[in-house]
Amino acid sequence: MPAFPPSTKHSSRTGGARGAVPPSLSLPVIEAEFPRRLHPYWPRLQQNTRHWLLEKRLMPPDKVAEYADGLCYTDLMAGYYLGAPDAVLQAIADYSAWFFVWDDRHDRHIVHGRTGAWRRLKALLHQALDAPAAHLHHQDPLVAGLADSVLRLYGFLPATWNARFARHFHEVIDAYDREFRNRVEARVPPVGEYLALRRLTFAHWIWTDLLEAAAGRELPDAVRKHRAFRRAALLSQEFAAWYNDLCSLPKEIAGDEVHNLGISLIVHEGLTLEESVEELRRRVLGSIADFLDAEKETRLFADGLGDKEIRDAVLGCLGNMRNWFSSVYWFHHESGRYMVDSWDDRSTPPYVDNALSGEM
């Protein structure tokens, strides 16, 4: 049985009435203090990313037609990177859509025991990240799609930012490999190990790097690594990862998943399902309160910077960290990715084509 009632789809894009959010998932502080906004480019963003998914053969045409808009991948990015130039937001949104498709391929490789296929894909993704131009026409659409999106992202900021982004994403690919092995072995990682790994599989520092692309400049190390700025960035991402675990818990229990904070709490801390849900909620709410403190501290830090352009970039990044809370929250109640109770098979997403999710 689910730990909470099924979600009710609603629309918040135009400021209209929203449907009910299940009590265990409801966060009144988000609804009251983190207003939802969308980048004005969003309608074109949705259309262009849908076209990109088709052009790059990342989803079959029938799946794109039926599910792409309802999955709300572009909504998530359009609610996050406000102020980004249209071309930057488009590249980020396409990369984000690619990331979700990759996540689904990874999942299907695990479910169907395709260890060799995953190892080959992992190696190719590392190669495409380092040499995207050489992989634009790779026979596997997933490899070519990464090459295309990364090559575009590499064009906005200096080579030092590109190298950092690549380093961070290499770590994400390797973390997905560790998750692959845990799931194949049905190994539930202890809570501390899981939390460290989750920061990588959720790509905390990738989405944070992209804040700089949206702001239009690379931040100096002394600014980016400042305790307040880094804490605010981390808390915004921790909120997203933990709230995702809370919303995904029924789907992942149905799919015999082992990578979820709630499942680690049940297996290693002896919590019941209901207690696990409460602990997840406690951590989620704590991350919001801690972010509000870090946000104030980061504003004070920014106000003390002598360079106005860097100050404006820091405040732009900080504002978008705040936007991440509402964007993630509403995404989980709008996207068909989490409407498990409407699926014919609760362990198999309807937007995934199993026949096409192996090696291409």
HELIX and SHEET records of a PDB file:
HELIX    1   1 PRO A   28  GLU A   33  1                                   6    
HELIX    2   2 TRP A   42  GLU A   55  1                                  14    
HELIX    3   3 PRO A   61  LYS A   63  1                                   3    
HELIX    4   4 VAL A   64  ALA A   68  3                                   5    
HELIX    5   5 ASP A   69  LEU A   71  1                                   3    
HELIX    6   6 TYR A   73  ALA A   78  1                                   6    
HELIX    7   7 ASP A   86  VAL A  111  1                                  26    
HELIX    8   8 THR A  115  ASP A  130  1                                  16    
HELIX    9   9 PRO A  132  HIS A  135  5                                   4    
HELIX   10  10 PRO A  141  LEU A  153  1                                  13    
HELIX   11  11 ALA A  159  VAL A  184  1                                  26    
HELIX   12  12 VAL A  191  THR A  201  1                                  11    
HELIX   13  13 HIS A  204  ALA A  215  1                                  12    
HELIX   14  14 ASP A  221  ARG A  224  1                                   4    
HELIX   15  15 ARG A  227  ALA A  254  1                                  28    
HELIX   16  16 LEU A  261  GLU A  269  1                                   9    
HELIX   17  17 LEU A  273  ASP A  303  1                                  31    
HELIX   18  18 LYS A  308  GLU A  334  1                                  27    
HELIX   19  19 GLY A  336  TYR A  338  5                                   3    
HELIX   20  20 VAL A  340  SER A  342  5                                   3    
HELIX   21  21 ASN A  354  LEU A  356  5                                   3    
END                                                                             
